[in-house]
Amino acid sequence: MSSGTKPSALKFKVLDESKVLRFHWLLDTLASLGPFVDALNEFGGSVALTVLATLFHLTPVETAITLAGYWIGVGVGGMVVGAFSDMYGRRFIFVWDMLFVGIMAIASALVFNAIQFFITRFLLGFVIGADYTAAVPLMSEYAPVHSRGRLLGYQKIWFMIGEILAPALGIAFEPIVGVDNAWRLVFVVAAIPAIALFFLRKSMPESMRWAVSLGRKKEAEEANSMLRKYGLEVDLSNVNFEYRRLRFRDVYREFFSRKNLRAVLYVFWVGTAYALTINLMSVWQPYYLEQLHATPTYSLLSTSVSAAVAFVGVVLVTLTIDKWGRRLWGLLGFVLSSIPMFILYFGLLYNVLTLPEVTALFSVFGFIMIGAIGVLQYVPAAEVTSTRTRGLSVGWDKLWEFIIAAPAFTIYAVLGPLYSPLYDAIVCIASGIILYYLAIETKGKSLEEIAGE
């Protein structure tokens, strides 16, 4: 805008200083069910992992590559559609992508070879990645300043519910359809909430910050009309709505500008370091335990137990992140996570660990790593850049969080069960130190203040 009150001057005080209202919880729940659907599909892949190699006659490395299609899709989808979220708004993507998620979840349940599995899972991941670039910025742009970390972290809580539920569903379906087909029913179940969200999300408004930033008067007024029902209203009387059209190159140029360099590196490292370390305990765990001669049922049960313990860590960090800050939790999460991985390595080296003890160490690791760093996957990327690039920022995080999972699976396949935890432990320590120096503390600051507007 060339004249009148700019978004940076308006500061959206009524939104920033609001109490957490019914509107915030409703929006947050509808946004958070996206990660829930993601987790059902992601860890439905864990259920498939217990039989994938046998079913499709794959080597360990081929299994890792086949499984990675979903993660590659999320990364590509987030990076491509993130710019669209900044150019055309959050709401359209927020509503419509869930319909395609439901369709692709069903399609991925109907495959009969590794190539079909990879392609359908890649497309499913693509629309999941798109959802993150709309849902996470939308929540961030409406969240009160002193509750923003907690409301964003709430999305990780729902992800964890899906992570716990997916292996449990796999175990429940095994007696019905057999171990070779249980994963298919998990993917079908994952389609149900996705299709329901397509209808439920239509009740939510466009981002007020996005509408004002790009001079979309109609969308801003429609958003206000919805907000009034919940006791919120942004004063638009002094805003000069001058329509502004963003192009792809505008979004990418601003995001990758020198001014934004630290934010770009920070978001990159949050996603990358997490992907390099988390997947041994999470998605790869069933296959890892089978290499230690666990049964498929025990492997899935162990994964669910570890996820349940990690859920407690996610709740703890979500409740304290606005008080303790993002930077401290980032350092603690990585460095402390190295301890159970070192114990796992030496325990296996000297052959003194039982399978339940391995499960316990994975659970401790998940409590720390998923609790702290898992929550950070939903927070800094939605805070540290301007409204004009926030969708791309979240996509940038998902690009590395998910794309790096592909080589991480291959690293675990090559290193084997003994050296994989040693690798995790070393990378955790290095990641914590690097993250501490890159981190931008955002607690207690408005989005405009963080972006320097």
N, C-alpha and C positions, 0 to 999 in steps of 0.2 A: 504494500500500500504506500502510495506516495504522499498522502495527506491524511488528516484525521488521526484518531487514536489507533496506534498500532497494537497488535497482540502483545508485544513486549511491554507496552505501557499499561495496557488493560490489566495484565497479570492474573486475570481470572480469579480475583480474590475470593469471590463467593464459593468457587469450587475448591480452591486451595485451603480455605479455612473452615470448610463445612465439617460437621460431624459425619461419621459413617452412617449413612441412611439406608433405608430399605432399597432405594435405587442402586446404591453401590453394591449391596449384597446380591441383588438380582442380576445386575450386569456381570459381577464377578463370577457368579455361579454359571451363567450362560457362557461366559468366556472360558471358565475353568473346565467345563465339560469337553471342550476341544482337546486339551491335554489328556483328559480321561480317555477319550476315544483314541488318541495317539498311543497311549500306554497299552490299551487293549490290543491294538494292532502291532505295536512294537514288541510286546512280550508274548503276543500270539506267535510271533516269530521265534521266541524261545521255546514254545511248545513244539513248533515245527522242527526246531533245531535238534531235538532228541531223536528224530527219525529221518531227517532230511537226507543225510548221507546215504543211508540204507535205501530209502524210498527211490531216490533219483540216481543212485550209484555214483556218489561223488567222493573225491578225496577231501581231506581236511581243508586245504586251501580253496578248492572248488566250492566247498560248503560255505566258507567264509565269504567268498565273492558273491555267491547266489543270495545269501542272507543279506548282503550289504545293499542290495537294490533299493530297499525301503529307505535306508539312511541317506543314500545318495539322492534319492528323490526329494526327501525333506529339505536337504541342503540346497539343491537346485531350485526347488519351488519357493523356498524362502527368499533366496537371492533375486529371483526373477520377479516374483509377484510383490516383493517388498516395495519396489519402486512404484508399482501400480497403486499400492495402498497409499503412498504419499501423493501420487498424482490425482487419483480419482476418489479417494476417501476410504474409510475403514468399513463402512456399513455394508456395502454391496458384497465385498469379499466375505465379511463376517457372516452373512446370511447364506450366500449361495454355495460357498465351498463345501459346506457340510453335506449338501445333497450329493455332490460328486464323491465325497469321502465314503458315503454309504454305498454308492454304486460300486466303487472300486474295491471296497472291503469284501463285498459279495463276490466280485469277479476273482479276487485273489484266493477265495475258497474253492474255486472251481478249476484249478490248474492241474496239469498232469505231467509236467516235466519241469526241469530246472529253468529253462529259458522263459516259459510262461510265468513261472513263479517270480523270476527277476523282473520281468516287464510289468506285470500287474502290481507288484509291490513297489516298483519305482513310481508308477503313476499314482498309486495311493499315497506314497510319501510326498509326492509333489503337491497334492492338494492339502495335505496336513501341514506342510511347510508354509503354504499360502495362508492358512488359517492363523498361524502364529503371527504373521506380519500385520494382521488386522486386529485380532483379539487382544494381544498384549499391549500394543500402543493405545487402543481404545480404552482399556482399563486404566492405564497410566495417565491418560489425558483427562480422566474424570476423577481420579483418586485424590482425596485430601492429602496435603503435603506430609503430615505426620503419621499417616496410615498407609502411604503409598507402597512401601516395601512389604508390609503385611498383606495388603490386598493382592499385590502381584505374587507374593509367595503362596497365597491361597491356591493359585493355579497349580503349583507343584504338589500341593496336598492332594488335589484331585488326580493328578498324574500318578501319584503313589497308590491311590486306591485302585486305579486301573492296573498298575504294575503287580499289585497283590492279587487282584482278581483273575488276571489272565492265566497264570499257571494253575490256580485253583480250579478254574473252568476246565483247563486241559485235563486235570486229574479226574474231575467229575465226569467228563465226557468219555474217558478211556473205556470204562466198562460198557458204555452204550454203543460206541462205533469203533472201538479198538484204538490202540496207540497210534496206528498209522494215519488215522483220520480225525483225531480229536482236535487238531489245530484248525481244521476246516470249519468246525462248528464255532470255535472261538472267533474266527474272522466274521462269521455270519452274525454272531451276537454283537460284535463291535459295530456293525452297520446300524443296529436299532437306535442307539442314542444319537448317532450322527444324523439320521433322517429326522428324528424328533427335533433336533436343534435347528434344522432348516426352517421349521415352522415357529419355534419358540423365539428365535433370535429376531424375528421381524418386529418385535415390540420394542427393540432398543433403538436409541437415536444415533445419528451420525456424531462423530467427534466434534464438539464445539470448538476446540482449539484448531482442528484442521480446517473447519468451515470458515472461521474468522481469518486464519492465516492466509487462505487463498481467496478471500473475498466472496465466499459462497453464502450470500444473504439468505436465500431460500432455505438451504440446509441448516443454517444457524437458527433461523426462526422456527423451523420444524423441530429442531432439537430442543429449543426453549419450551415449545409447546408440550413436548413429552416430559421435560424436566419439571415443569410446574406441577404435574400430578404427584411428584414426590417431594415438593417443597423446596425446589431449587430453581433459580432463574439467573441467567447472566445478563447484566445490563448492556444492551447493544445500542443504546440511544446515541452514543458518541462515536460509534465505529463507522468509518467511511469504507463501505464495502466496494473496493475496486477489484474486479474479477482478475485473477491471475492464473494463467495456465502453466503448469510445470511440464517439462519434457524429460524423457529418460536422462538425457545428458545433464540437465539441470540438477536432478536429484543426485546422480552419481558424482557430478563435479563438486557439489557442496559437501557431500558426505566424505569424499576422499581429498578434501582441501587440506592445506597445511594447517589451518586453524583447527581442524578436526582430527589431526593426526593422533594425538594421545587417546582420544575417545575410540578411534578406529582400532588402535593397537590393543587397548584395554578390552574391548568387546571381542576382538579376535582371540585374545589369550584366554579369556573366560571360557569361550566355547571350545577352543582347541585343547587346552590343558585338561578340561573335563573329559573330552572324548578320548584322549590318550590314556586315561587312567580308570574310568568308571566301568567300562564294558566287560572287563574280566569278571567283576562281581555281579553285574546285572545280566545282560543278554547272553554272554558267553558262559555263565555259570553252569547251566545244565550240561553242556557239552564238556566243560572242564571236569565236572564231577564224574561223568561217565568215563573219562580218561583215567580217573582214580578208582574205577570199577564200581561206581554207584549204579543202581538201577535207574531207568528212566523216571519211574514214579518218585523215587527218593530225590532225584535231581530236581524235578519240578517242585517237590515239597520244600526242599532246601531253598530254592529261589524265592518261593512265597514267604518263608520264614525270614529270610534276609531282608526282603522288601518290607515286611511288617515292622521289623526293628528300625529300618531306615525311615519309615513313615514317622516314627516318634522323633527322630532327629529333624525331619523336615518341619514338623509342628513346632519344635523348640526354636529353631532358627527363624521361622516365619513370625513367631510371637516376639522375638527380640531384635530383629534386624533393623527396625526403625530406632531402637535405642542404642544398640552396639555399633551399628554402621556396617557398610558393605566391605570396607577394606579389612577390618579385623577378622570378620568371618571368613573372608577369602584366604587369609594367611593361615588361620587356625585349621580350616577345613583341609587344606592340602597337606600341611606339615604333619598334623596329627594322624592323617589317614595312612601315612607311611608305616606307622608302628605295626598295625595288624598284618600288613603285607610283608614286612621283614620277619615277623614271627612265623607267618605261613611258609615263607621260603626256607628258613632254617629248620622248621618242623618237618617239612618234606625232605630236606637234605639229609637229616638224621633219622628219617622214617619213624617219627615218634607221635604223629598226629592220626587220630581217628577221623572218620568222615563227619561225625557230629561236631568235632572240634574245628574242622575246616569250615563247616557251616557257621559256627560261632564266630570265627575270624572274619568271614565274609560279612556277617551281620554287623560286627563292630565297625568294619570299614564302611559299610553302607550308612550306618548311623551318622558317622562323621562326614564322609564325602558327599553323600546325597543330601544330608541335612544342610550342610553349609554351601557347597559348590553347586549342588542341584538347584537350590533356591536361587542362587545368583544367575542361573540361566534365564530367569524370568525378570530380573530387576535392572541391572545396569544398562543393558541394551535399550530398554524402554525409557531411560532417563537422560542419558549423557549427550544426546544430540538434539537438534531442533525438531519442531513438529514437521517441518518439510522433509526430513530424512529419517524420521523415527521408524517407519515401516521397514525401510532398507536396513537400518541399524539392527533391528530384530532379525531380519533375514540374514544379515552378515554373521550374527551370532549362530543362527541355526545352520548356516553353510558349514561352519567349522565344527560345530558340535556334532553334526550328523555325518558330514563328508569324511571327517577324520576317523569316524567309527569303522569305515571300510578298511583302511590300512591297519587299524588297531586290531580288528579281527584276525587279519593275516599275520600280524606280529605274534599274537597269542598262539595261532596255529603253528607257526614256525618255532617259537621258543618252547612250546610244550608246557606241561603243568608245573615243572620245577622252576624254570626261569621267568615265567610270566609274572608271578608276584614280586620277584626281585626287580624286574623292569618297572612295575607299577610303583614300588616303594621309592626308587631313585627319581623317577619322573615327578612324583608327588612333591618331594622336597624342592626340586628345582622349580617346579610350577608355582609353589607358594611364594618363594622369594621373588620371582619375576612379577607375579601378580601384585604383590604388595607395592612394588615401585611403579607399576603402571596404573594402579587403581585411582579412580576419581571418586572421592567421597561425596555422596549426594544426599545424605540424611538431613531432613529439616529444610531442604531448599526446594523452591518452586522449579518447574521444568524450565521456565524462562530464565531464572537465575543461573541454573546449571549450564544452560546453553550460552550464557553471556548476552542475553537479549534484553 
